[in-house]
């Protein structure tokens, strides 16, 4: 039995985002992988692709691969890590009897980055940004930084301290209440760029993405292949733990609309636009955030659209993602409110950056403008599916030959009539 096989045999079947022993065990397993004789990145990637392998083992291969690359970096590299906070007091604190969903998320991020980058030429700073949180997440984050061994590498920010602004990327925000995540992310990016970082990584406030995977994002950029690197949970080599039952059957309709209006994005093979694990080279990011189209959850596709319009090169990488669903924004709010934001924001961005380049995409854009006004329109669609899309697979979404914009418009109007409003 090989050394990696022996480690696999002892790995845990599950991984609990709230359990400190799970995090410690994962790091220990990754260290042991790296300590095996002549282990290569190819061997680690192959190990992660074993579909029936224990979850802990598969995640550990990703952070081990990342650490291995980071140790090979031969020049100084400065990274800023940014995440937004809104209603995050539970996940920022450790798990306890009164806080069963606690993830101790900021301490975990600090520990993960410190482990991944120690004794390397990669330095980092982290920027937790309060997006107008009613629970004052910034106060808690600041307290955590003060008490942590690596807390000096963090800077807590409050969006409300920077808006309104007379100029710059945040100038169209009257207050922090006008932001839905993007304002906080933009502020964190601005401060990271002012500090002189070479690239910015953004992620989410929870533990869904282990930041020990940092090297996976850095590799394509540092090897000169792309200034934008997108984590892709849908890649066949990714490790993905996420419920597939969050939406109704009408999700096929929404994905068909999304793919058709966003054809210039999705035709490039970019399927996971919303993954909270992305890297932007500093000069590229500075250019992109100067004039945002949106300040909400759809900012990912806005930034991607801006980059496409500038002919920037993308790379996509597989990574490990374990969903922190119970406290997620989409779980806390009406799911169709999330889709309203994503679909309408995408439509604004592709229109603004002149990416509606096919007759079908232009017709779908008009359909969204005229038929989809808010989440109530989407609620009328989510529990049923038209015959044309009933057996559609992922590859079929966005194809006007499968269901045209005109046919979809008629079906939508029928569903809205059936829901007793138009």
N, C-alpha and C positions, 0 to 999 in steps of 0.2 A: 504493500500500500504506500503511495506517495505521501510526502509530508502534507501537501495541501489536502489530500483525501482524508488523512488522519484528523486535520483541523476541522474539516467538514463534518466528520462523524461526531465531533463534540460540540458543534454549533447548536444554538437554540433555534427552535422552530419559529418562534415569534419574536417581534421587537416592539416594546412598549415605549411610546414617546414620553410617558410620564414617569418612567421607572429609572432612577439613577443607576441601578445595577445593570440595566440593559445598555445604557450608554457606556459605562465602564467596561462591560464585557465586549462591546463592539470594538472599542479602541484596543483592548488587549488582543482580540482576535486579529485585527489588522496588523498590529505589531508582530505577532507571531507569523503571519503570512510573509511580511517583509523580511523576517529573519530566516525563512526557509532558504536552503541553498540554491543559488542561481535562479531565483524567481524572476520572471520577466513580466513586463506589462502585458505581453501577449498571453502569458499563462494566466494572469489575473483576469484579463478580459474573458478568456475562455471559461474560467471558473464561474464568472458572474452570469454566463449564459446558460448554465445548467438549470433548466426550468424547475426540476424537482429538488433542487438544493434548498437547505434551510434558509429562511429569510435573513437571519443574522449573518450567515456566511456570504450570501450574495451582496448584502450591503457592505460588508467588510471588504470585499474585493474592490469595490468602488473607491473607498477611502484609502485603501492600500495603494491602488494604482495612482491616485492623486498624490499621495505623499511621496511615492517613488519619483514622480515627475518633478515635484517641487524641489526635491533634493538635487535634481540635475540642473536646475536653473543656474546659469553661469554669469548673470549680471544682476545688479540691484533692481528690484521691481517693487513699486509701492502700490498697494491695493486699498481702495475704500469699499467697505461693505455697508449697504444702506437698507434699512427696512422701516416700514410705517407701522404706527401703533394706533389702534382705536378699539377701546373696550378690551384691553389685553391684560388687565390686572390678574386674572385667573392663570393665564398661561405663562406670565412672567414669574409667578411665584411657584415654589415647589409643591408637589402633591402632598396632600394631607387629608385627614378625615373631613375637614370642612372645605377643602379645595381638591376634590378628587380628580379634576381635570388639569391640575397644575402641571406644567412642563418645565418650570425653572428655565425658560427658554433663553433668556439673555446670558445667564451663567453658562449654559450649554454652548452657546455660540462662541463665547469668549474662550472656553476650554477647547473647543474644536479647532478654532483658528490658531490658537497657541500651539496645539499639538501638531497640526499640519505644517506650520511654518517654522517651528523651532529648528535652529541650526541650518537654516536655508538663507538664500539671499532675497527672499520675499518678505517684505514687511507689510503690516496692515493696520488699518484703523476702522472702527465700526461706528456707525451713526444711527442710533435709534431715534426716530422722528415721530413726535406726537402730532397726529392729524386732527387736532381739535377734540381729543378724547374727553368725554364727560367724566371719566374715572381718573383723569390726570395720570395717565400711564407714564408720562415723562418723569413725574416725581419719583415713582417707584423705580424706573429704570436708572435714574441718577443715583438713588440710594444703593442699588445693586452694583453699579460701577464703582462707587466709593469703597465698597467692601471687598471687591474682587482683586485677586493678585494681578490681573491684567486689565483692571478697570481704567488705568491711565491711557489705554489705547482706545477708549470710547468717548464719544461726545454726544450728549443728549440734546436734542433740539425740539423746539415747539413751533409749529407752523404759525400759531397765533402771534408770535413775537416778530414775524417777518411780513405779515400782511395787515392792511393793504400796503402795496408798494407802488411807487410812481413809475418804475421801469423794471425791465428784466423779465425773466420767465414767469414770475408770480404776479405780474402787474394786473392781470385780469381777474384776480381773486379779491373780492371785497372783504372777505373774512375767511377764517379757517373753516367755517360752516359750508363754504362753497366748494370745498375739496372732498373728494371721496377717494382717498389713498394717494392719487397722483401728485397732489400738491406737496404732501409730505415727502414722497420719493424724490420729486424735483428739488426740494430744499436740501435734502441730504446729499444729492448729487452735486448741487452747487457748492456746498461747503467742502465736500471731498475734493472737488476740482480746485477750489481756492487753496486747499492744503497741499496741492501739488502732486496728487496721486497720478499714476500712469494709466490706471483703468479703474472703473467702478463696477462692482457686482451688486445686484440687488436681489433680495430674497424676501421671504415673509417673516412675520414676527414669531411664528410657532416653530416647532422642531421638525416640520415635515421634510426639510432639506438639511441633511448633515453637512455643515460647512467644511468638514474635513475633505470634501470633494472639490475644494477650490481649484486644485491643480487640473482637474478635468476641463474646467473652463479656460484656464490659462494656456493650456497646451496649444490649441489651434491658433490663438492670438500670438503667442511668443514665437511660434514656428513660422509666422508670417502668412498664414493662410486667410486670416480674416480679422477685422477690427470689431466685429460684433459676433459674439458666440451665444447661441441660444440653447439652453437645456431643453431636451425633448423627451418627455415622459412616454411618448408613443413609439419611440425607437424600439426595435426588437431586442436590443441589448440593455434597455433600461430595466430597473427594478421598480415596479409600480404596485402600491397597495392603496386602492381607492375604490369606493363603492360605485358600482355601475348603475345603481337603481335610484339615483337622485332625481331623475327626470321621467316624464311620462312618454308614451310612444310618439307623441308629436315632436319630440326632440329631433326626429329626422327632418321635419319641416324646417326647424330653426337652423340646423346644420346645412341644409340645402340652400337656404337664403344666405347664410353666412359665407359659404364657399363661393357662391356665384357672385355676390357683390364684392367679395374680397379676392377675386380670381387672381389678381396680380400678386397677392401674398401666397395663397395656397398652391398656385401652380408651380411655385418654387420649392415645393415639398415641405413648406413650413406648416405643420399641422397643429403643433402645440403652442399657440401664440401666447397663452396665459401662464405658462410655467414661470414660477417665481425663482428662477435661477438663470440669470443672464449676465453677460459681461459686455461692457462698452468701453472701448479705448477712449482715453480722455478727450482728445481733440474731436473725435467723432461725436461723443456724447455732448460736448459743449455746443456743437453746431445743432444737434437734434433738439435740445431742450430750450433753445432760445425763444421759440414761439409755439407753445403747445396748442393743439386743437382742443384738447379736453383735459379735465382735471379729475377724472373719475377712474373706475376700474378698467376702462377700455384703453388706458394709456399705452398698454403694450402694443396694440395694433397701430396706434398713432405713431409711436416711435419707429416701429417696423416700416410703416408706410413712408415716413420721412426718410428713412435710410434707403429704401428702394428708390425713391425719387432722386436721391443723391448718388445712386449707383454704387452703394456700399456693398462690400462682400460679406456674406454671412457664413458661419459654420454652425452646425448643429451637433450636439453631443448627448449620448445617453447618460443617465444618472439615476440614482436611487431616490425615490419619493415615497414617503409613508404619510398618507393624508391625516391631518388633524381635524377631522370633520365636525366633531361635536361643537367646537367653539368657532368654526369658520364663519366668515361673513355671509356666505350663501346659505348656511344652515340657520343663521340668525334672522335672515330676512326672507321675504317672499322670493322663491327661486326665479320667478319670472321677472322680478325687479332686477336681478342680476343679469338676465338675458336681455332685458330692455336696454340696460346700460351698455352691454357688450355689442349688441347689434346696431343700435343707433349711433354709438360712438364710432364703430367701424365704418359705417356709412358716411359719417361726416369726414373722417380722415381720408378715405380713398377718394372722395370727391375733391377735397381740398388739395390733395397732392396729385390730382389728375391721373388717377390709377384706374378709372372706369374706361378701359380701353376696348371692351367688346360690346356689341349690341346687347348681349344678354346681361352683362354686368350693369349697363346703364338702365335697362328696363327693370332690373331687380332693385336698383337704387331708387328709382321712381316709385316702385311698389312699396318699399319700406317707408318712404316719405309720405305716401298717400294712405297707406293702410295700417301701419304700425305706429301708433301714437304713444302708447304706454303699455305697462305690464298687463292691463286688462285685455288688450287685443291678443297678447301672447297666451294668456290664460284660456282664451276661447279656442286655441289651437293645440295646446299641449297634450290633451287627452285623446286625441285621435290622429289618424294619418291618412292621407289620400292614397287611392289605389296605386297611383304611379310610383309612390315611394315606399309602399308596404314592404316590398322585398329588396329595397335598395341597400347596397353595401357602402362602406366608407368611400370607396373609389367612385361611386355614382353621385355623391353629393356635389352640387354645383354644376352638374352637367345639364344644360338646357334641353338636350335630347331625351333625358330621363323625365323631366317635368319642366316645361317652359314657364317663364315669368307670367305669361298671360293665363295659362292654365292654373297656376298657383294663385293668381289674383282672384279668379272666379271661385276657387275652393275656399280661400280665406273669407271672401264676402259671404259665402254660404254658411260658414261656421259662425261668423259674427251674427248673421241673422238668426241662426239657431240659438245663439246665446242671448237673443232678445235685445241686442243693441247693435248699432252700426258706427 
